Amino acid sequence: MSDRKPFDALEYPAVNQAAEIVKVALSARKALVIIGNCWVNYLGRASSKLESGERIVLIKKDGSVLVHRPSGYEPVNWQPPGCLFQTRAINNVLRIRAIRRKPPESITIFFDSVYLLSTLSLTDRGDFYLYASEEDMQKAILLQPSILEPGFTPITYEKKVDPGFVDVYGTDKDGKFVVVEIKRKTAGRGAVLQLAKYVENVKTKVNREVRGVLAAPRIAKGGQKLLTSFKLDFKALNPRKCAAVLESRNTRKIIDFS
């Protein structure tokens, strides 16, 4: 059995003791979990103040910082990787300042009570595979239409037609209407027939050429032949790529409003 100790934890440390432990851990590029009563000031693109409350603070070894309330999955304050830290105890208050140079911004976290302080030396070499649902794929197309094809412009989604609902409805670079059917996995004959019905219904309501596009990671052999016979198009759309679009969008939103 390995002698490696992945973490150390200390309950109710004194503020001065906590400050020293935090300094040593950050200089050794260890991760930290600090639970206690704190308040937070942010200064950067804007400014904000989080009043006193009991919270969970995570400082990771890459220099990222997250301040969590007792409920909810999103941090109420955060800083991305690469922060520089200043730690000190003043008047029985632990102050941790995380500073970024580009863009210039900082958050300062003040603890007057620390309930639990844990330093972590964790190892994680596992690959992460991110996949999206059909709803996520739909959102990704709406956010970044070019992942379907260059020049595509969404008009609406979940458009009601007699056979059901069109996932995404829009126009292509040539001004043709486009009916998009999304499948998360390999698309077969059923998906092609479904798309064909949607296209025929839309054609009866518009005076413009209508294209049908089946968007999926891949298409089965039988589905490809049927697709060709109906003169419909297939666009390879990887759920992982869609998930990356959504993740990038969410990251930008957090940065914009932090």
C-alpha positions in Angstrom: 0.0 0.0 0.0 1.3 3.5 -0.9 2.5 5.8 1.8 1.3 8.8 -0.2 -1.1 11.0 1.8 -3.4 12.8 -0.6 -4.8 15.3 1.9 -4.5 16.9 5.4 -7.4 18.4 7.2 -7.6 20.6 10.3 -10.8 21.5 12.1 -11.3 25.0 13.6 -7.8 26.3 13.1 -6.9 29.6 14.6 -6.7 32.4 12.0 -2.9 32.8 12.3 -2.4 29.1 12.0 -4.8 28.9 9.0 -2.8 31.8 7.3 0.5 29.9 7.6 -1.0 26.7 6.3 -2.6 28.5 3.3 0.7 30.2 2.5 2.7 27.0 2.5 0.1 25.1 0.5 -0.1 27.8 -2.2 3.7 28.0 -2.5 3.8 24.2 -2.9 1.0 24.4 -5.6 -1.4 22.3 -3.5 -5.1 22.6 -3.7 -7.1 24.0 -0.8 -10.6 23.6 0.6 -11.6 26.2 3.1 -15.0 26.2 4.9 -16.0 29.0 7.1 -17.6 32.4 7.5 -16.3 34.8 4.9 -17.0 37.9 2.8 -15.6 38.7 -0.6 -14.6 41.9 -2.6 -14.1 41.8 -6.3 -12.3 44.5 -8.3 -11.8 44.4 -12.0 -14.0 45.0 -15.1 -16.6 46.0 -12.5 -16.7 45.8 -8.7 -18.8 43.7 -6.4 -19.2 42.9 -2.7 -20.4 39.6 -1.3 -21.5 40.1 2.3 -20.7 37.8 5.2 -21.9 34.2 5.1 -20.8 30.6 5.6 -19.2 29.3 2.4 -17.0 26.8 0.7 -13.8 28.1 -1.0 -11.8 26.1 -3.4 -8.3 27.1 -4.6 -6.9 24.7 -7.1 -3.3 24.0 -7.9 -3.6 25.8 -11.2 -4.4 29.0 -9.3 -8.1 29.1 -10.0 -10.5 30.1 -7.2 -14.2 29.4 -6.6 -16.4 30.6 -3.8 -19.5 28.5 -3.3 -22.6 29.1 -1.3 -24.0 26.1 0.7 -26.4 25.4 -2.2 -26.2 25.7 -6.0 -23.6 24.4 -8.4 -22.3 27.7 -9.8 -19.7 29.7 -7.8 -20.9 33.1 -6.6 -17.4 34.5 -7.1 -14.5 33.0 -9.1 -11.1 33.6 -10.7 -9.7 31.6 -13.6 -6.3 29.7 -13.5 -3.1 31.6 -13.1 -3.8 33.8 -10.1 -1.1 35.1 -7.8 -1.8 35.0 -4.1 -1.3 37.2 -1.1 -2.2 35.7 2.3 -2.0 37.3 5.7 -3.8 37.4 9.0 -4.8 40.9 10.2 -6.8 41.6 13.4 -7.8 38.0 13.7 -9.1 37.9 10.1 -7.6 35.7 7.4 -7.3 37.6 4.1 -6.6 35.7 0.8 -6.2 37.9 -2.2 -6.1 36.3 -5.7 -4.7 38.6 -8.4 -4.8 38.4 -12.2 -2.6 40.7 -14.3 -4.3 40.3 -17.7 -6.9 41.6 -17.4 -6.1 43.3 -14.1 -8.5 42.1 -11.5 -8.6 40.6 -8.0 -10.9 39.0 -5.5 -10.1 39.3 -1.8 -11.7 36.7 0.6 -11.9 37.5 4.3 -12.5 34.7 6.9 -13.2 35.6 10.5 -14.0 31.9 11.3 -12.5 28.8 9.7 -14.4 25.6 10.3 -12.3 23.3 8.2 -9.1 23.7 6.3 -7.8 21.0 4.0 -4.7 20.9 1.8 -4.8 18.4 -1.1 -2.2 16.7 -3.3 -4.4 15.0 -5.8 -3.4 13.1 -8.9 -5.9 12.9 -11.8 -4.7 11.6 -15.3 -8.1 10.3 -16.4 -9.4 11.5 -19.8 -12.7 13.4 -19.8 -15.2 12.7 -22.5 -17.9 15.3 -22.9 -21.1 14.5 -24.7 -24.3 16.4 -25.5 -28.0 15.6 -25.7 -30.1 16.3 -28.7 -31.3 19.4 -26.9 -27.7 20.5 -26.3 -26.9 19.9 -30.0 -29.9 22.1 -30.9 -28.7 24.9 -28.6 -25.2 24.7 -30.0 -26.6 25.2 -33.6 -28.6 28.2 -32.4 -25.6 29.7 -30.7 -23.1 28.9 -33.5 -25.0 28.1 -36.7 -21.8 27.6 -38.7 -21.2 24.2 -37.0 -24.1 23.0 -39.1 -22.8 24.7 -42.3 -21.4 28.0 -43.3 -24.0 30.6 -44.0 -26.8 28.9 -42.1 -29.2 31.3 -40.3 -31.7 30.0 -37.7 -35.2 31.4 -37.8 -36.8 29.3 -35.1 -36.7 26.0 -33.3 -39.3 23.4 -32.3 -41.4 24.6 -35.3 -44.8 22.9 -35.3 -45.7 21.0 -38.5 -48.4 18.4 -38.9 -46.1 15.4 -38.4 -44.4 16.8 -35.3 -41.8 19.5 -34.5 -38.9 20.6 -36.6 -35.7 20.8 -34.4 -34.3 23.9 -36.1 -35.7 25.9 -39.0 -33.7 28.5 -40.9 -32.2 29.6 -44.2 -29.0 28.7 -46.0 -26.5 31.0 -47.7 -28.5 30.8 -50.9 -31.8 31.9 -49.2 -33.4 28.4 -49.3 -35.4 27.3 -46.3 -33.7 24.6 -44.3 -35.4 22.0 -42.1 -33.0 20.4 -39.6 -33.6 17.1 -37.9 -31.0 16.3 -35.1 -30.0 12.9 -33.9 -27.5 12.3 -31.1 -26.5 8.9 -32.3 -26.3 7.1 -35.7 -29.2 8.2 -37.8 -31.1 5.4 -39.6 -34.1 5.0 -41.9 -36.6 6.2 -39.3 -34.8 9.6 -39.0 -34.7 10.0 -42.8 -38.4 9.3 -43.1 -39.2 11.7 -40.3 -37.2 14.5 -42.0 -38.8 13.8 -45.4 -42.3 14.2 -43.9 -41.3 17.5 -42.3 -39.8 18.8 -45.5 -42.9 17.9 -47.5 -45.2 19.6 -45.0 -43.1 22.8 -45.1 -43.1 22.8 -48.9 -46.9 23.1 -48.9 -46.7 26.3 -46.9 -43.8 28.3 -48.5 -43.1 29.6 -52.0 -39.3 28.9 -51.8 -37.1 25.9 -52.2 -36.8 23.8 -49.1 -33.9 21.7 -48.1 -33.9 18.9 -45.5 -30.7 18.4 -43.4 -30.2 15.5 -41.1 -27.6 16.4 -38.5 -26.0 13.5 -36.6 -22.6 12.0 -35.7 -23.0 9.4 -38.6 -25.6 7.8 -40.8 -26.4 4.1 -41.3 -25.9 2.6 -44.7 -29.6 2.1 -45.3 -30.3 5.6 -44.1 -27.8 7.1 -46.6 -29.4 5.4 -49.6 -32.9 6.6 -48.5 -31.5 10.1 -47.8 -30.2 10.2 -51.4 -33.5 9.0 -52.8 -35.4 11.8 -51.1 -32.7 14.4 -52.1 -32.0 15.3 -48.5 -28.6 16.3 -47.1 -26.6 14.9 -44.2 -24.3 16.9 -42.0 -21.9 15.2 -39.6 -22.4 16.8 -36.2 -20.4 15.6 -33.3 -22.1 15.9 -29.9 -18.7 16.5 -28.3 -18.2 19.5 -30.5 -21.6 20.8 -29.6 -20.8 20.4 -25.9 -17.6 22.4 -26.4 -19.7 25.2 -28.0 -22.0 25.3 -25.0 -19.1 25.1 -22.5 -17.3 28.0 -24.2 -20.5 30.0 -24.2 -21.1 29.3 -20.5 -17.5 30.2 -19.6 -17.9 33.5 -21.5 -21.1 34.3 -19.6 -19.5 33.7 -16.3 -16.5 35.9 -17.2 -18.8 38.7 -18.6 -20.9 38.8 -15.4 -18.4 38.0 -12.7 
